[in-house]
């Protein structure tokens, strides 16, 4: 798929590859969200995987590009996280089954994400760039 090739090209740190990657990703998202969300589980899974690949590629590429200037680029990609919005934005049966398909079978809690952000922002994480905390 063209988007996957552009994601890999984005690792080169080439500004034109970044532009093409963002353009292709935006086009893909527009075409996806033009359809009813959740209409095809395979499409949703493909979109999730493509998005993760794009985030990974973009993070690595920016880290390579900006590292020369002393700028660190990292990314935190948590799984599903329980927030107060969950019960108000989902039907009750979806709330009841929220996160049953993830490895631990439960959602993360927002406060459990704090250490990852603190590490990446602190001097303890000063050697990390291009990292993905998942």
Backbone bond lengths (Angstrom), bond angles and torsions (degrees), N, CA, C in turn:
res aa  C-N    CA-C-N  psi(-1)  N-CA   C-N-CA  omega(-1)  CA-C   N-CA-C  phi
1 X - - - 1.450 - - 1.526 108.94 -
2 X 1.308 116.83 142.07 1.456 122.68 -176.56 1.528 111.80 -58.51
3 X 1.322 117.48 -41.64 1.461 120.98 -178.21 1.523 111.34 -61.17
4 X 1.338 117.69 -41.91 1.461 120.68 179.76 1.519 110.98 -64.63
5 X 1.335 117.76 -37.75 1.464 121.32 177.35 1.525 109.75 -63.95
6 X 1.329 116.68 -42.66 1.461 119.95 178.73 1.522 111.51 -65.84
7 X 1.344 117.41 -35.54 1.461 120.21 178.15 1.525 110.02 -62.36
8 X 1.312 116.02 -42.88 1.461 119.83 179.12 1.524 110.23 -68.81
9 X 1.322 117.15 -37.12 1.463 120.84 177.73 1.523 110.41 -63.96
10 X 1.336 116.14 -30.86 1.454 120.52 179.28 1.519 113.11 -61.96
11 X 1.314 117.53 -22.60 1.460 121.02 178.68 1.519 112.35 -66.24
12 X 1.316 116.95 -17.76 1.460 120.48 -177.84 1.527 112.02 -70.98
13 X 1.319 117.51 -18.61 1.460 119.99 -178.17 1.513 112.33 85.03
14 X 1.311 117.80 7.46 1.454 124.13 -178.73 1.526 109.74 -75.48
15 X 1.327 117.91 126.77 1.461 121.94 -178.28 1.525 111.39 -60.94
16 X 1.325 117.54 -38.09 1.467 120.70 178.98 1.527 110.14 -65.33
17 X 1.325 117.25 -38.83 1.468 120.31 177.34 1.523 110.19 -64.16
18 X 1.340 117.50 -38.12 1.469 120.92 176.46 1.522 110.04 -60.24
19 X 1.335 115.75 -47.35 1.463 120.31 -178.54 1.529 110.76 -61.39
20 X 1.328 116.54 -45.27 1.461 120.65 -179.94 1.532 110.63 -64.64
21 X 1.321 116.39 -39.59 1.462 120.32 179.48 1.524 110.62 -62.19
22 X 1.326 116.76 -47.43 1.463 120.19 -179.49 1.522 111.34 -65.02
23 X 1.333 117.30 -39.49 1.458 121.13 178.47 1.524 110.72 -63.56
24 X 1.338 116.16 -46.07 1.468 120.03 -179.87 1.526 110.91 -65.58
25 X 1.330 117.08 -41.45 1.468 120.44 -179.98 1.526 110.29 -64.55
26 X 1.326 117.27 -42.91 1.463 120.78 179.56 1.524 110.51 -62.77
27 X 1.315 116.35 -41.76 1.464 120.79 178.88 1.523 110.62 -62.97
28 X 1.324 115.45 -44.59 1.473 120.85 -179.76 1.531 110.53 -62.59
29 X 1.327 116.97 -44.17 1.462 120.39 -179.54 1.528 111.05 -65.82
30 X 1.355 116.70 -40.60 1.461 119.29 177.97 1.521 110.93 -61.03
31 X 1.341 116.48 -44.29 1.465 119.04 -179.07 1.527 110.48 -67.96
32 X 1.324 117.24 -35.33 1.467 120.05 179.74 1.524 110.96 -68.37
33 X 1.324 116.43 -50.97 1.454 119.34 -174.89 1.520 112.57 -75.31
34 X 1.331 117.05 -8.30 1.452 120.31 171.86 1.519 110.47 -69.76
35 X 1.330 116.75 -22.51 1.460 122.09 176.48 1.523 109.01 -91.39
36 X 1.302 115.30 166.07 1.462 120.29 177.23 1.520 109.48 -67.29
37 X 1.317 117.29 126.11 1.456 121.45 -179.39 1.527 109.35 -64.74
38 X 1.328 115.03 134.66 1.452 120.45 177.86 1.510 114.12 83.76
39 X 1.347 116.96 6.95 1.460 119.00 -177.56 1.520 111.64 -71.06
40 X 1.316 117.85 -24.95 1.459 121.12 -179.94 1.526 107.94 -142.57
41 X 1.331 116.72 111.51 1.472 121.28 -176.30 1.515 111.79 -58.95
42 X 1.325 117.89 -35.05 1.473 120.64 179.55 1.523 110.24 -65.76
43 X 1.331 117.72 -39.48 1.466 120.79 177.58 1.517 110.96 -64.31
44 X 1.330 116.08 -41.14 1.468 120.25 179.52 1.525 109.77 -62.85
45 X 1.330 117.48 -46.66 1.472 121.22 179.82 1.523 110.57 -62.82
46 X 1.337 117.44 -41.52 1.468 120.80 177.37 1.516 110.53 -60.81
47 X 1.333 116.32 -43.83 1.461 120.22 -179.26 1.522 110.74 -64.03
48 X 1.325 117.19 -41.41 1.465 120.88 178.64 1.526 109.90 -60.92
49 X 1.325 117.07 -48.04 1.469 120.91 -179.50 1.521 111.57 -63.99
50 X 1.321 117.33 -42.72 1.461 120.51 179.15 1.523 111.02 -64.58
51 X 1.329 116.10 -38.19 1.463 120.12 178.61 1.526 110.50 -65.06
52 X 1.334 117.45 -43.73 1.468 120.50 178.19 1.526 111.36 -62.78
53 X 1.319 117.18 -40.80 1.465 120.84 177.43 1.525 109.60 -63.04
54 X 1.326 116.47 -42.98 1.469 120.02 -179.81 1.526 111.19 -64.26
55 X 1.329 117.36 -43.28 1.464 121.15 178.95 1.532 110.12 -62.20
56 X 1.320 116.23 -45.05 1.457 121.25 179.52 1.526 110.40 -60.89
57 X 1.316 116.37 -50.04 1.460 121.55 -178.88 1.526 111.26 -61.77
58 X 1.320 116.22 -45.09 1.465 120.46 -177.90 1.529 110.76 -65.61
59 X 1.332 117.11 -41.08 1.470 121.02 178.41 1.524 110.76 -62.23
60 X 1.330 116.90 -48.35 1.472 121.08 179.95 1.525 110.84 -62.17
61 X 1.318 115.92 -44.17 1.455 120.68 -178.50 1.527 111.88 -63.33
62 X 1.338 116.29 -46.09 1.468 119.09 177.95 1.521 111.26 -63.90
63 X 1.339 116.52 -38.05 1.466 120.09 178.17 1.523 110.38 -60.47
64 X 1.331 116.98 -43.21 1.466 120.61 178.20 1.526 111.54 -65.35
65 X 1.320 116.18 -41.74 1.467 120.75 -177.71 1.528 112.15 -69.42
66 X 1.337 116.40 -43.60 1.462 120.17 -172.49 1.523 113.53 -93.13
67 X 1.328 117.62 -13.09 1.457 120.67 178.95 1.513 112.45 -59.02
68 X 1.318 116.62 -33.30 1.473 121.21 178.87 1.525 111.90 -62.04
69 X 1.328 115.91 -23.57 1.470 121.18 179.69 1.529 111.84 -97.90
70 X 1.324 116.50 4.15 1.459 120.50 -179.88 1.516 113.76 82.97
71 X 1.334 116.94 13.36 1.461 121.19 179.87 1.526 108.62 -95.83
72 X 1.322 116.32 127.39 1.462 120.98 177.50 1.521 108.89 -95.25
73 X 1.322 116.36 139.72 1.466 122.16 178.64 1.522 107.66 -126.67
74 X 1.316 116.28 120.25 1.457 122.18 178.95 1.518 108.52 -135.90
75 X 1.310 116.18 169.15 1.461 120.28 -176.66 1.522 110.13 -144.28
76 X 1.327 115.57 136.74 1.462 121.34 174.42 1.526 106.66 -108.33
77 X 1.337 115.55 121.76 1.468 121.34 -178.79 1.533 107.61 -122.28
78 X 1.324 117.03 84.25 1.462 117.63 179.63 1.525 110.68 -75.92
79 X 1.287 115.00 160.63 1.463 119.69 171.57 1.519 108.07 -77.07
80 X 1.312 117.17 -159.99 1.463 119.71 179.04 1.534 111.25 -61.11
81 X 1.316 115.29 133.53 1.468 121.75 -178.53 1.531 108.00 -121.83
82 X 1.333 116.11 133.02 1.462 120.93 179.02 1.519 109.34 -77.30
83 X 1.323 115.46 125.80 1.463 121.66 175.04 1.525 107.96 -130.77
84 X 1.320 117.79 164.65 1.467 119.81 178.22 1.534 113.15 -61.28
85 X 1.333 117.40 -19.34 1.462 120.28 -179.87 1.525 112.82 -73.92
86 X 1.314 118.24 -22.51 1.466 121.43 -174.69 1.534 112.04 -54.84
87 X 1.351 120.04 -54.21 1.470 118.90 -178.01 1.528 113.54 -64.25
88 X 1.320 116.58 -27.48 1.462 119.43 -177.76 1.515 114.43 -85.42
89 X 1.319 117.38 -10.32 1.461 119.72 -175.60 1.526 113.73 -117.91
90 X 1.326 116.90 2.56 1.464 120.76 -178.97 1.525 109.96 -130.85
91 X 1.324 115.91 151.64 1.464 118.61 172.93 1.531 109.75 -63.89
92 X 1.331 118.33 151.59 1.474 121.63 -176.93 1.525 114.56 -53.50
93 X 1.340 118.61 -37.24 1.468 119.27 -179.25 1.524 111.60 -68.82
94 X 1.338 117.10 -32.20 1.471 119.91 176.54 1.520 110.76 -72.53
95 X 1.325 117.27 -37.12 1.467 120.80 177.30 1.525 109.49 -62.42
96 X 1.329 116.10 -42.53 1.464 121.14 -179.62 1.530 111.67 -61.84
97 X 1.335 117.30 -35.42 1.466 121.85 -178.25 1.525 113.17 -98.75
98 X 1.329 117.17 8.63 1.464 120.73 -177.09 1.530 110.28 -57.16
99 X 1.303 116.64 120.80 1.466 125.48 175.98 1.514 114.98 77.35
100 X 1.300 119.52 11.44 1.465 118.99 178.88 1.521 111.65 -65.98
101 X 1.342 117.83 -20.66 1.465 120.65 -177.10 1.535 114.23 -92.09
102 X 1.320 118.67 -5.26 1.462 120.31 179.74 1.532 109.97 -84.90
103 X 1.311 116.03 161.95 1.470 121.79 -172.77 1.530 113.50 -53.51
104 X 1.316 117.98 -43.94 1.464 120.22 -177.68 1.521 112.74 -86.74
105 X 1.335 116.42 -9.59 1.455 120.26 177.89 1.514 114.78 72.05
106 X 1.309 116.45 16.24 1.468 120.49 179.73 1.523 108.94 -150.35
107 X 1.324 117.31 154.95 1.463 119.54 178.69 1.526 111.19 -78.24
108 X 1.313 115.07 159.15 1.450 120.41 173.42 1.524 109.91 -78.09
109 X 1.295 115.57 162.94 1.457 121.31 176.26 1.528 108.17 -108.02
110 X 1.332 118.40 140.40 1.467 120.45 -176.23 1.527 114.01 -52.26
111 X 1.328 116.98 -38.76 1.468 119.36 -177.74 1.528 112.50 -67.28
112 X 1.320 117.54 -18.76 1.467 120.65 178.34 1.532 112.31 -76.20
113 X 1.328 117.36 -13.33 1.467 121.51 178.65 1.523 112.75 -84.56
114 X 1.320 116.28 -22.49 1.463 121.46 -174.70 1.526 113.31 -54.13
115 X 1.330 120.32 -46.20 1.465 118.96 -178.20 1.539 113.80 -58.59
116 X 1.320 117.46 -34.79 1.468 119.60 178.92 1.531 110.38 -65.04
117 X 1.326 116.80 -44.38 1.464 120.08 179.23 1.529 110.94 -66.06
118 X 1.323 116.51 -41.67 1.465 120.55 -179.85 1.527 110.44 -63.01
119 X 1.332 117.44 -44.80 1.465 120.75 178.36 1.525 110.63 -58.37
120 X 1.326 117.03 -49.45 1.467 120.28 -176.81 1.526 112.44 -66.21
121 X 1.324 117.40 -28.26 1.463 120.36 -179.43 1.527 113.14 -89.24
122 X 1.318 117.18 -15.73 1.465 120.60 -174.18 1.524 112.24 -89.71
123 X 1.334 114.36 172.78 1.464 119.62 176.48 1.537 110.77 -68.16
124 X 1.333 117.87 -23.83 1.468 120.72 176.35 1.534 111.62 -62.85
125 X 1.325 116.17 -26.86 1.458 120.52 179.67 1.513 112.39 -101.42
126 X 1.305 117.47 14.85 1.476 120.48 -174.16 1.517 113.22 -65.80
127 X 1.322 118.50 -17.07 1.457 121.64 178.54 1.521 111.49 -90.39
128 X 1.332 117.21 -5.94 1.469 120.76 -175.44 1.520 110.30 -95.69
129 X 1.319 115.39 128.06 1.467 121.26 170.76 1.512 107.27 -150.25
130 X 1.300 115.91 144.27 1.454 120.76 -175.90 1.508 112.37 76.45
131 X 1.335 117.17 14.05 1.464 121.25 -177.17 1.516 111.59 -85.13
132 X 1.313 114.68 146.98 1.467 121.24 174.47 1.518 107.10 -119.94
133 X 1.311 116.33 115.24 1.471 120.73 175.63 1.509 107.01 -93.64
134 X 1.339 115.58 114.04 1.467 119.82 -177.55 1.505 110.15 -116.16
